[in-house]
């Protein structure tokens, strides 16, 4: 798996889809990235296990 992977997500606020880069060199991570459309903060939860990438996006306060 490449260290950086393009991934399409749907903003949990406005519902718009956009592509973002995911760093696959870290097995478990959680971070905030603003939506490119509505600019609201999205909580990203990323895990990489045996070359399987899982990306979950939530409202910032859903934790």
MMTF fields as JSON, N, C-alpha, C and O atoms, coordinates in Angstrom:
{
  "mmtfVersion": "1.0.0",
  "mmtfProducer": "UNKNOWN",
  "numBonds": 251,
  "numAtoms": 252,
  "numGroups": 63,
  "numChains": 1,
  "numModels": 1,
  "chainsPerModel": [1],
  "groupsPerChain": [63],
  "chainIdList": ["A"],
  "bondAtomList": [4, 2, 8, 6, 12, 10, 16, 14, 20, 18, 24, 22, 28, 26, 32, 30, 36, 34, 40, 38, 44, 42, 48, 46, 52, 50, 56, 54, 60, 58, 64, 62, 68, 66, 72, 70, 76, 74, 80, 78, 84, 82, 88, 86, 92, 90, 96, 94, 100, 98, 104, 102, 108, 106, 112, 110, 116, 114, 120, 118, 124, 122, 128, 126, 132, 130, 136, 134, 140, 138, 144, 142, 148, 146, 152, 150, 156, 154, 160, 158, 164, 162, 168, 166, 172, 170, 176, 174, 180, 178, 184, 182, 188, 186, 192, 190, 196, 194, 200, 198, 204, 202, 208, 206, 212, 210, 216, 214, 220, 218, 224, 222, 228, 226, 232, 230, 236, 234, 240, 238, 244, 242, 248, 246],
  "bondOrderList": [1, 1, 1, 1, 1, 1, 1, 1, 1, 1, 1, 1, 1, 1, 1, 1, 1, 1, 1, 1, 1, 1, 1, 1, 1, 1, 1, 1, 1, 1, 1, 1, 1, 1, 1, 1, 1, 1, 1, 1, 1, 1, 1, 1, 1, 1, 1, 1, 1, 1, 1, 1, 1, 1, 1, 1, 1, 1, 1, 1, 1, 1],
  "groupList": [{"groupName": "UNK", "atomNameList": ["N", "CA", "C", "O"], "elementList": ["N", "C", "C", "O"], "formalChargeList": [0, 0, 0, 0], "bondAtomList": [1, 0, 2, 1, 3, 2], "bondOrderList": [1, 1, 2], "singleLetterCode": "X", "chemCompType": "L-PEPTIDE LINKING"}],
  "groupTypeList": [0, 0, 0, 0, 0, 0, 0, 0, 0, 0, 0, 0, 0, 0, 0, 0, 0, 0, 0, 0, 0, 0, 0, 0, 0, 0, 0, 0, 0, 0, 0, 0, 0, 0, 0, 0, 0, 0, 0, 0, 0, 0, 0, 0, 0, 0, 0, 0, 0, 0, 0, 0, 0, 0, 0, 0, 0, 0, 0, 0, 0, 0, 0],
  "groupIdList": [1, 2, 3, 4, 5, 6, 7, 8, 9, 10, 11, 12, 13, 14, 15, 16, 17, 18, 19, 20, 21, 22, 23, 24, 25, 26, 27, 28, 29, 30, 31, 32, 33, 34, 35, 36, 37, 38, 39, 40, 41, 42, 43, 44, 45, 46, 47, 48, 49, 50, 51, 52, 53, 54, 55, 56, 57, 58, 59, 60, 61, 62, 63],
  "secStructList": [7, 7, 1, 3, 3, 3, 3, 3, 3, 3, 7, 6, 6, 6, 7, 7, 3, 3, 3, 3, 3, 3, 3, 6, 6, 1, 1, 3, 3, 3, 3, 3, 3, 3, 7, 6, 6, 6, 7, 7, 3, 3, 3, 3, 3, 3, 3, 3, 3, 6, 6, 3, 3, 3, 3, 3, 3, 3, 3, 6, 6, 6, 7],
  "xCoordList": [0.852, 0.0, 0.897, 1.903, 0.523, 1.271, 1.199, 0.223, 2.219, 2.234, 1.102, 0.463, 0.847, -0.284, -1.275, -0.895, -2.527, -3.583, -4.698, -5.086, -5.208, -6.368, -7.617, -7.768, -8.513, -9.711, -10.867, -10.725, -12.004, -13.18, -14.048, -14.384, -14.404, -15.271, -16.493, -16.514, -17.499, -18.698, -18.723, -18.657, -18.819, -18.842, -20.068, -21.183, -19.874, -21.014, -21.915, -22.999, -21.485, -22.287, -23.107, -24.337, -22.404, -23.102, -23.422, -24.21, -22.818, -23.108, -22.339, -22.484, -21.526, -20.755, -19.607, -19.018, -19.294, -18.162, -16.937, -17.041, -15.77, -14.523, -13.389, -13.489, -12.308, -11.131, -10.174, -10.021, -9.536, -8.529, -7.4, -7.577, -6.242, -5.088, -5.064, -5.215, -4.872, -4.772, -3.347, -2.824, -2.724, -1.381, -1.501, -1.975, -1.075, -1.21, 0.018, 0.086, 0.992, 2.197, 1.991, 2.849, 0.84, 0.513, -0.671, -1.688, -0.546, -1.59, -2.913, -3.97, -2.881, -4.096, -3.9, -2.886, -4.851, -4.756, -6.13, -7.109, -6.172, -7.4, -6.996, -6.083, -7.669, -7.32, -8.519, -9.51, -8.407, -9.449, -8.98, -7.844, -9.871, -9.611, -10.888, -11.98, -10.766, -11.941, -12.485, -11.727, -13.808, -14.467, -14.059, -14.029, -13.748, -13.361, -14.536, -14.337, -15.755, -16.946, -17.528, -17.673, -17.864, -18.524, -17.576, -17.97, -16.331, -15.283, -15.523, -14.866, -16.431, -16.654, -15.663, -15.229, -15.291, -14.275, -14.809, -15.821, -14.112, -14.487, -13.476, -12.268, -13.973, -13.12, -12.857, -13.791, -11.597, -11.178, -10.633, -9.804, -11.096, -10.534, -10.051, -10.837, -8.743, -8.108, -7.387, -6.688, -7.565, -6.786, -6.33, -7.054, -5.112, -4.53, -4.131, -3.357, -4.665, -4.347, -4.225, -5.171, -3.058, -2.812, -3.187, -3.859, -2.763, -3.034, -4.517, -4.904, -5.347, -6.751, -6.916, -6.599, -7.411, -7.592, -9.049, -9.951, -9.277, -10.609, -10.599, -9.787, -11.502, -11.609, -13.04, -13.992, -13.182, -14.48, -14.462, -13.498, -15.521, -15.612, -16.865, -17.915, -16.729, -17.825, -17.825, -16.877, -18.906, -18.934, -17.825, -17.502, -17.245, -16.116, -16.42, -15.537, -17.635, -17.966, -18.503, -18.856, -18.573, -19.063, -18.052, -18.421, -16.758, -15.651, -15.834, -14.983],
  "yCoordList": [-1.178, 0.0, 1.241, 1.294, 2.217, 3.47, 4.218, 4.08, 5.006, 5.783, 6.81, 7.007, 7.463, 8.385, 7.825, 7.441, 7.777, 7.238, 8.263, 8.902, 8.418, 9.28, 8.514, 7.337, 9.189, 8.541, 9.515, 10.698, 9.028, 9.894, 9.732, 8.616, 10.856, 10.808, 11.689, 12.497, 11.516, 12.355, 13.137, 12.557, 14.452, 15.305, 14.968, 14.915, 14.739, 14.418, 15.629, 15.472, 16.817, 18.03, 18.371, 18.416, 18.613, 19.094, 17.98, 18.188, 16.791, 15.66, 15.641, 14.699, 16.652, 16.691, 15.699, 15.465, 15.115, 14.196, 14.976, 15.882, 14.598, 15.164, 14.183, 13.32, 14.329, 13.482, 14.118, 15.338, 13.273, 13.726, 12.711, 11.569, 13.119, 12.225, 11.613, 12.31, 10.304, 9.574, 9.041, 8.413, 9.294, 8.799, 7.37, 7.156, 6.402, 4.983, 4.441, 3.244, 5.304, 4.84, 4.682, 4.132, 5.17, 5.054, 4.1, 4.282, 3.083, 2.056, 2.566, 2.217, 3.376, 3.921, 5.418, 5.848, 6.21, 7.648, 8.284, 7.749, 9.438, 10.213, 11.668, 12.122, 12.405, 13.804, 14.566, 13.975, 15.892, 16.784, 17.399, 17.86, 17.401, 18.066, 18.791, 18.238, 20.017, 20.791, 20.314, 19.934, 20.34, 20.025, 21.066, 22.26, 20.624, 21.542, 22.346, 23.339, 21.934, 22.615, 23.564, 24.758, 23.043, 23.866, 24.359, 25.158, 23.883, 24.323, 23.919, 24.455, 23.002, 22.545, 21.439, 20.719, 21.284, 20.309, 18.877, 18.585, 17.993, 16.586, 15.763, 15.948, 14.857, 13.934, 12.712, 12.011, 12.459, 11.293, 10.25, 10.561, 9.011, 7.874, 6.892, 6.37, 6.651, 5.862, 4.678, 4.827, 3.499, 2.34, 1.561, 1.435, 1.047, 0.225, -1.092, -1.121, -2.186, -3.512, -4.474, -4.649, -5.093, -6.034, -5.438, -6.085, -4.223, -3.491, -3.201, -2.857, -3.332, -2.934, -1.593, -1.45, -0.625, 0.727, 0.936, 0.646, 1.442, 1.79, 3.257, 3.681, 4.033, 5.459, 5.74, 5.44, 6.313, 6.708, 8.212, 8.749, 8.902, 10.344, 10.635, 10.025, 11.591, 11.939, 13.449, 14.155, 13.919, 15.282, 15.417, 14.45, 16.585, 16.811, 16.37, 15.839, 16.577, 16.29, 14.882, 14.545, 14.052, 12.679, 11.784, 10.838, 12.091, 11.35, 9.935, 9.183],
  "zCoordList": [0.0, 0.0, 0.0, 0.708, -0.79, -0.866, 0.462, 1.2, 0.768, 2.015, 2.03, 3.064, 0.898, 0.775, -0.229, -1.335, 0.146, -0.701, -0.841, 0.136, -2.046, -2.264, -1.848, -2.173, -1.125, -0.614, -0.748, -0.436, -1.209, -1.325, -0.084, 0.313, 0.521, 1.699, 1.445, 0.517, 2.28, 2.237, 3.545, 4.628, 3.434, 4.613, 5.467, 4.947, 6.779, 7.643, 7.918, 8.48, 7.536, 7.732, 6.489, 6.538, 5.36, 4.161, 3.168, 2.245, 3.344, 2.466, 1.159, 0.38, 0.897, -0.346, -0.296, 0.759, -1.454, -1.566, -2.046, -2.873, -1.504, -1.984, -1.716, -0.844, -2.48, -2.317, -1.325, -1.278, -0.539, 0.407, 0.434, 0.008, 0.93, 1.045, 2.436, 3.439, 2.481, 3.744, 3.879, 2.959, 5.026, 5.316, 5.843, 6.958, 5.048, 5.412, 6.134, 6.415, 6.441, 7.117, 8.622, 9.312, 9.141, 10.558, 10.686, 10.017, 11.543, 11.635, 12.193, 11.669, 13.233, 13.854, 14.031, 14.582, 13.575, 13.765, 13.808, 13.288, 14.441, 14.544, 14.417, 15.107, 13.539, 13.327, 12.779, 12.35, 12.802, 12.3, 10.99, 10.878, 9.999, 8.718, 8.328, 8.463, 7.848, 7.451, 6.11, 5.218, 5.982, 4.712, 3.675, 3.974, 2.469, 1.403, 0.871, 0.173, 1.189, 0.685, 1.735, 1.474, 2.923, 3.945, 5.044, 5.894, 5.025, 5.963, 7.416, 8.308, 7.677, 9.056, 9.388, 8.49, 10.671, 11.069, 11.088, 11.725, 10.38, 10.281, 11.072, 10.928, 11.905, 12.645, 11.771, 11.383, 11.465, 10.694, 11.653, 12.508, 11.515, 12.244, 11.184, 10.393, 11.184, 10.133, 10.764, 11.766, 10.168, 10.597, 9.368, 8.38, 9.46, 8.401, 9.036, 9.993, 8.499, 9.024, 7.847, 7.078, 7.713, 6.6, 5.255, 4.452, 5.008, 3.759, 3.523, 2.406, 4.55, 4.454, 5.149, 6.33, 4.415, 4.935, 5.317, 4.531, 6.531, 6.993, 7.382, 8.204, 6.793, 7.09, 7.531, 6.81, 8.711, 9.24, 9.451, 9.998, 9.023, 9.231, 10.051, 9.85, 10.988, 11.888, 12.143, 11.799, 12.751, 13.251, 14.281, 14.97, 14.394, 15.298, 16.732, 17.405, 17.207, 18.596, 18.828, 19.958, 17.791, 17.946, 18.642, 19.338, 18.447, 19.06, 19.003, 19.479]
}
